[in-house]
Amino acid sequence: MKQGWTAAVVVAAAAMSVLIAVWALWPRTATVAAPQTGQAQARQYLDASACLLTGSSGVSHGTPGAQAWRAMESASQASHVMVSYLPSAGPADVPALLRTLAERKCGVIVVTGGSSKQVTSAARANPGHRFILVTTIAAAGPPALPPNAVIVSAANAAGRINQEVTALAGAS
């Protein structure tokens, strides 16, 4: 008799486990709540992007990359152009990274971690892209830049970045 009760308890426990598993895994109708006021929603971006190439310090506070990045994020908020950045490990990496950004179809490429020679070379090789070199050092003389490249001082960079990113939004 004791074996009969033990078997009945085991069968009942197994049946209860199966019922709980079926209940837990049973498909339910999904309900999606409408976003409430003030709740973050996914941004809808245009099919346009602007990219930043920084020095090895990236977009750390107090660097030229940080100032340019703030300007790009602000322009993105207003224009819905997607923005991204890449830090370079050093001057030797800059030409390859500029090619990478051009291949990514960045319509505007802002550079805070490169030389005017590197940016000029990349701009000549990629005439369908706009290049902005942000510099804190005054050049000895104006370099011969292609029409798709400009050099701006760090003080004037935010305005020029906003102008170029906004123009990119109008072109898409």
C-alpha positions as CSV (number, residue, x, y, z in Angstrom):
1,M,0.0,0.0,0.0
2,K,2.9,2.3,0.8
3,Q,4.3,1.8,-2.7
4,G,0.9,2.7,-4.2
5,W,0.8,6.0,-2.4
6,T,4.4,6.8,-3.3
7,A,3.7,6.1,-7.0
8,A,0.5,8.2,-6.9
9,V,2.4,11.1,-5.3
10,V,5.2,10.8,-8.0
11,V,2.6,10.7,-10.8
12,A,0.8,13.7,-9.4
13,A,4.0,15.7,-9.0
14,A,5.0,14.9,-12.5
15,A,1.6,15.9,-13.9
16,M,1.7,19.2,-11.9
17,S,5.2,19.9,-13.3
18,V,4.0,19.4,-16.9
19,L,1.0,21.7,-16.3
20,I,3.2,24.4,-14.9
21,A,5.6,24.1,-17.8
22,V,2.8,24.2,-20.4
23,W,1.3,27.3,-18.6
24,A,4.7,29.1,-18.5
25,L,5.5,28.4,-22.2
26,W,2.0,29.0,-23.6
27,P,2.1,31.7,-26.2
28,R,0.5,35.0,-25.1
29,T,-0.9,37.9,-27.1
30,A,1.7,40.7,-27.1
31,T,0.6,44.0,-25.9
32,V,2.5,47.1,-26.9
33,A,1.9,50.2,-24.8
34,A,2.0,53.5,-26.6
35,P,5.0,55.7,-25.5
36,Q,4.0,58.2,-22.8
37,T,4.9,61.8,-23.0
38,G,8.5,62.4,-22.1
39,Q,9.4,58.7,-22.7
40,A,12.4,58.1,-25.1
41,Q,11.5,56.9,-28.5
42,A,13.8,55.4,-31.2
43,R,15.2,58.1,-33.4
44,Q,14.5,57.9,-37.1
45,Y,17.7,58.7,-39.1
46,L,18.1,59.8,-42.7
47,D,20.1,57.8,-45.1
48,A,23.1,60.1,-44.5
49,S,26.0,60.0,-42.1
50,A,28.7,62.2,-40.8
51,C,31.8,60.8,-39.2
52,L,34.6,62.0,-37.0
53,L,38.2,60.9,-37.0
54,T,39.9,61.9,-33.7
55,G,43.4,61.6,-32.3
56,S,44.2,58.8,-29.9
57,S,42.4,60.6,-27.0
58,G,39.1,60.1,-28.8
59,V,36.3,62.3,-27.5
60,S,37.6,62.7,-24.0
61,H,36.7,65.9,-22.1
62,G,38.9,68.8,-23.1
63,T,40.2,67.4,-26.4
64,P,39.5,68.8,-29.9
65,G,37.6,65.5,-30.6
66,A,35.2,66.2,-27.7
67,Q,34.3,69.7,-29.0
68,A,33.8,68.4,-32.6
69,W,31.7,65.4,-31.3
70,R,29.4,67.8,-29.3
71,A,28.9,69.8,-32.4
72,M,28.2,66.7,-34.5
73,E,25.7,65.3,-31.9
74,S,23.9,68.7,-31.8
75,A,23.7,68.8,-35.6
76,S,22.4,65.2,-35.6
77,Q,19.7,66.0,-33.2
78,A,18.4,68.8,-35.5
79,S,19.0,67.1,-38.8
80,H,18.6,63.3,-38.1
81,V,21.9,62.6,-39.9
82,M,23.6,59.6,-38.2
83,V,27.0,60.4,-36.6
84,S,29.8,58.2,-35.5
85,Y,33.5,58.5,-34.6
86,L,36.7,56.6,-34.8
87,P,39.9,57.3,-32.7
88,S,43.2,56.8,-34.5
89,A,46.1,55.1,-32.7
90,G,48.5,57.6,-34.2
91,P,49.4,59.5,-37.4
92,A,50.3,56.4,-39.3
93,D,46.7,55.1,-39.0
94,V,45.0,58.3,-40.3
95,P,45.2,57.5,-44.1
96,A,43.7,54.0,-43.7
97,L,41.0,55.3,-41.3
98,L,40.0,58.1,-43.7
99,R,39.6,55.5,-46.5
100,T,37.5,53.4,-44.1
101,L,35.2,56.4,-43.4
102,A,34.9,57.1,-47.1
103,E,34.0,53.5,-47.7
104,R,31.4,53.7,-45.0
105,K,29.7,56.4,-47.1
106,C,30.2,59.2,-44.6
107,G,29.1,62.2,-46.5
108,V,30.9,64.6,-44.1
109,I,34.2,63.5,-42.5
110,V,35.4,65.7,-39.7
111,V,39.1,65.2,-38.7
112,T,40.6,66.3,-35.4
113,G,43.5,63.8,-35.5
114,G,45.2,64.3,-38.8
115,S,47.3,66.6,-40.8
116,S,46.3,68.9,-43.7
117,K,48.4,66.8,-46.0
118,Q,46.5,63.6,-45.0
119,V,43.1,65.3,-45.3
120,T,44.0,66.8,-48.7
121,S,45.1,63.5,-50.0
122,A,41.9,61.8,-48.8
123,A,39.7,64.6,-50.2
124,R,41.4,64.3,-53.6
125,A,40.9,60.5,-53.6
126,N,37.2,60.9,-52.5
127,P,35.6,63.8,-54.3
128,G,32.1,62.7,-53.3
129,H,32.7,63.4,-49.6
130,R,33.2,66.6,-47.7
131,F,36.2,66.9,-45.4
132,I,36.6,69.3,-42.4
133,L,40.0,69.5,-40.7
134,V,39.7,71.0,-37.3
135,T,43.0,72.5,-36.1
136,T,44.2,74.4,-33.1
137,I,47.5,75.4,-34.9
138,A,47.6,78.3,-37.3
139,A,49.0,77.1,-40.7
140,A,52.0,78.9,-42.1
141,G,50.2,79.5,-45.4
142,P,46.9,78.3,-46.9
143,P,47.5,74.8,-48.4
144,A,46.1,74.0,-51.8
145,L,42.9,72.2,-50.8
146,P,40.5,70.5,-53.2
147,P,37.0,72.0,-53.3
148,N,35.6,69.3,-51.0
149,A,37.9,70.1,-48.1
150,V,38.2,72.9,-45.6
151,I,40.4,73.7,-42.6
152,V,38.7,75.4,-39.7
153,S,40.0,76.6,-36.4
154,A,38.7,74.9,-33.3
155,A,36.9,78.1,-32.4
156,N,34.9,78.1,-35.6
157,A,34.5,74.3,-35.9
158,A,31.0,74.0,-34.3
159,G,29.4,76.4,-36.8
160,R,31.0,74.8,-39.8
161,I,30.2,71.3,-38.7
162,N,26.6,72.2,-38.2
163,Q,26.5,73.9,-41.6
164,E,27.9,70.8,-43.4
165,V,25.8,68.2,-41.5
166,T,22.7,70.2,-42.1
167,A,23.5,70.5,-45.8
168,L,24.1,66.7,-45.9
169,A,20.5,66.3,-44.5
170,G,19.1,68.4,-47.3
171,A,20.9,66.3,-49.9
172,S,19.5,63.0,-48.8
